[in-house]
């Protein structure tokens, strides 16, 4: 009886969780050598969101490798201009409810980062949960991750 109760509670808890995905950031600069930032920012934001809810009580971050497999099935490349419209197919397949997507531009030793929480149903960013202009020195770029988490996390919960 105890085991059955625990299974029901675990299943209902898992079903109640909001599944979220952090997409690779888009390199709006266009310089190939900056593409490493696409995945570095994605990974840092994913880890920060997991750390903010380690027990997955409020949301579950879809692992990056699961996301990459789904994107690869549709032959989607983040550097392709059609990526943003085509990636919704992969997102839907993974039963993801919220997506965090962003972009960046690097210029003169500084980085401008933008990020937003998207509702998958609407395929639009939520107006309240956007980090529109996080301007940092390049060596302080990862300080923007905590700012992004503080802005988008309330929209996930």
N, C-alpha and C positions, 0 to 999 in steps of 0.2 A: 504494500500500500504506500509506504514511504517513497519507494522508488518511482512509482507511478505519479505521485504528487510532484516529485522533483522534476520528472520529465515534462509534465504539463506546465509547471512554472518556468522551466528553462525554455520550452518551446514558445510560450506566450511572451516571454521577455525578448527572445530573439526576433519574433515577428513584430514586436512593438518598436524595435530599433529602427532608426532612420539610417538607411545605407547611403553613404556619401562617397564621392570620389574626388580626388585632387588630380586634375589634368596637368600634363606638362605645360609650363608657361610658354607663351608664344614670343619668339624673338622678333620684335617689331623693328629691330635695327637692321636685320637682314644679313649681317655679317656672320658667316659660317662659324668662325672661331668662337662666337658667343653662344652657340647652341648648347654647350655644356651647362649653361645657366638654366636652360629650359627644364632639365631633369634635376639639377641641383636644388632649384627652388621648389619643385614639385616634391622631392624627397624630404626636404627640410620642413615644409608645411605639413606633409603627411605625418611625419614623426611628431611634430608639435601638437597636432590635433589628437593623435593617439595618446600622447602624454597628458593632455588635458582631460581625457576620459578613459583612463587605463582599463577600467572594468567594463567598458562599453555599455554603461548604464543608459546613456542617452542616444548614442549613435555608434555605428560601426563604419570604420574607414575601410573601403575595399582595398585590398593589397595592390600595390603598384604592378606586380607581375600578373595578377588576374586582369587588371585593366589593360596592360600591354598586350596580352594574348587576345583579348576581345578586339582591341584596336587593330592588331595585326590580321585578324580574320577578315577584316574589311579593307585591308591594305591601306590603312590611314597613316599619314605622316604629318606630324605637327608643323613641319615647315611648309606644307602645301596650303595654299590659300583656301581650298575647299574643306580643309580639315574640320573647321568649327561647325560647318553645317552637316558634314557626314558623320562626325563622331557620335551624334545622338543615337544612331543605330546600335553601336556598341554599348552605350550607356543603358539603353532600354533593355538590351539582352541581359545585362547584369542586375536588373531590378534595382537600379540606383534611383534614389529620390531627389538628392541634392548634389550639385556639382560645384566645385570651386575651380575657377579658371582665372588665368591672369596673363599678363604680358609685361614686357620690359623693354627699355631702350637704354643702351649704354653710350655715354658721350663724355669725353673729357675727364675721365676718372670718376664719374658719377653714374648712378643708375636710377632710373625712374621706373617704379614698379606699380602696376595696377592689378587689382584682384577683385573678384566678385563672387557671390553665392548665387547660383542659378537654380531655379525650380525646373526640374526635368519636364514636368507636365506642360509648362508654358514655354520652355526653352528661352527664357528671358532672365536677366539678372534682377534680383530683388533690389529695389531702390534704396532700402534701408541698410542692406548688408554689403556695401561696396567700400573698398579701399582705393579711391580713385587716383591719388597722386602721392605715393610714398617716395620721396626723393632722398637718396642716401649717397654718401661717398662709397665707392666700390668696395672698400675694405670693411664697411659697416652694413653691407647689403642685407645680411641675415638678421639684423635687428628688425627689419621690416616684417619678418615672419611672425613675431609675437603680436605686432600691431594688427596684422591680417587676422590672426586667430581671435583676438579680442573683438574685432569688428564682425566677422562672419559667424562665429560660434553661437551667439544668441539666436541666429536664424535657423540653426540646425536643430536646436533643442526643442 
